Amino acid sequence: MKKILVTGANGQLGRCLKDASLAYPEATFHFVDRSVLDIAKDSSVKQFFSNNSLTIVLIQRPIRTWKRPKVRRTLLLQRMQ
């Protein structure tokens, strides 16, 4: 079974992914926000990954552009088989 971590769970894309995850019962999704996993802090990331075994990690973070400052990008950080 695939275990998928999605950060930014309370954002627009995170909420959409929560809805879409219902179509994939064969996968276990872990939706987290900054209060659970602060990806800017090494200690938070190390502790989270030491306690959780994951297959796929999706990290959402804001990117700044001169045209659209609130554009979000989803990064596929790690995929283990």
Backbone torsions as a table, in degrees:
resi	resn	phi	psi	omega
1	MET	NA	134.2	178.4
2	LYS	-79.9	137.9	176.6
3	LYS	-115.2	118.6	-171.3
4	ILE	-118.2	126.9	176.1
5	LEU	-99.6	131.2	175.4
6	VAL	-124.8	118.4	176.3
7	THR	-88.5	165.7	-179.3
8	GLY	71.7	37.3	-173.2
9	ALA	-60.5	-28.0	-176.9
10	ASN	-92.5	-1.5	178.0
11	GLY	-82.5	176.8	-177.7
12	GLN	-60.7	-48.3	-179.7
13	LEU	-67.3	-39.1	178.0
14	GLY	-60.1	-42.6	178.6
15	ARG	-66.4	-38.6	177.7
16	CYS	-65.1	-40.1	178.4
17	LEU	-67.0	-33.6	175.3
18	LYS	-60.6	-45.9	179.0
19	ASP	-63.0	-43.2	-178.7
20	ALA	-68.3	-28.4	-177.4
21	SER	-63.5	-22.8	178.9
22	LEU	-62.5	-23.8	179.5
23	ALA	-80.9	-3.3	-177.2
24	TYR	-125.5	70.4	-178.1
25	PRO	-67.3	-15.9	179.8
26	GLU	-77.8	-7.8	179.8
27	ALA	-114.0	150.5	174.1
28	THR	-106.2	120.7	-179.4
29	PHE	-102.1	138.2	173.9
30	HIS	-117.5	108.3	178.9
31	PHE	-99.1	121.9	-178.1
32	VAL	-130.0	152.7	172.8
33	ASP	-116.3	-174.3	-174.4
34	ARG	-61.8	-28.5	-179.3
35	SER	-69.1	-23.6	179.1
36	VAL	-95.8	-42.4	-178.2
37	LEU	-140.8	108.4	176.5
38	ASP	-94.3	103.4	-174.7
39	ILE	-70.0	-9.1	176.9
40	ALA	-83.3	-9.6	-178.5
41	LYS	-113.2	119.1	-179.5
42	ASP	-56.7	-41.8	-177.1
43	SER	-63.8	-38.6	178.7
44	SER	-64.9	-43.1	-179.9
45	VAL	-66.0	-46.5	-179.7
46	LYS	-61.2	-43.9	-179.5
47	GLN	-65.1	-43.2	-179.3
48	PHE	-61.9	-46.2	-178.1
49	PHE	-72.7	-25.6	176.3
50	SER	-72.9	-24.2	-179.9
51	ASN	-96.8	-9.0	-175.1
52	ASN	-134.6	133.7	175.1
53	SER	-100.6	118.8	-174.1
54	LEU	-124.2	152.6	177.7
55	THR	-97.2	-44.8	-176.2
56	ILE	-131.9	140.3	178.5
57	VAL	-125.4	122.8	175.6
58	LEU	-111.6	120.7	179.8
59	ILE	-112.2	127.2	176.6
60	GLN	-107.2	132.5	178.3
61	ARG	-145.4	148.9	178.0
62	PRO	-71.9	141.6	173.1
63	ILE	-117.6	148.4	-178.0
64	ARG	-104.5	127.3	173.7
65	THR	-129.6	159.9	-177.9
66	TRP	-72.2	-22.7	-179.4
67	LYS	-90.7	-45.8	-174.3
68	ARG	-132.1	92.1	-173.5
69	PRO	-67.7	-17.0	-176.4
70	LYS	-107.1	20.3	177.2
71	VAL	-65.0	139.2	178.9
72	ARG	-111.3	146.6	177.8
73	ARG	-121.5	137.6	174.9
74	THR	-103.6	127.6	-179.5
75	LEU	-110.1	132.3	170.9
76	LEU	-87.9	102.9	-171.3
77	LEU	-80.3	-44.8	-171.3
78	GLN	-152.4	135.9	175.1
79	ARG	-134.2	117.4	-179.0
80	MET	-114.4	144.5	179.7
81	GLN	-113.0	NA	NA
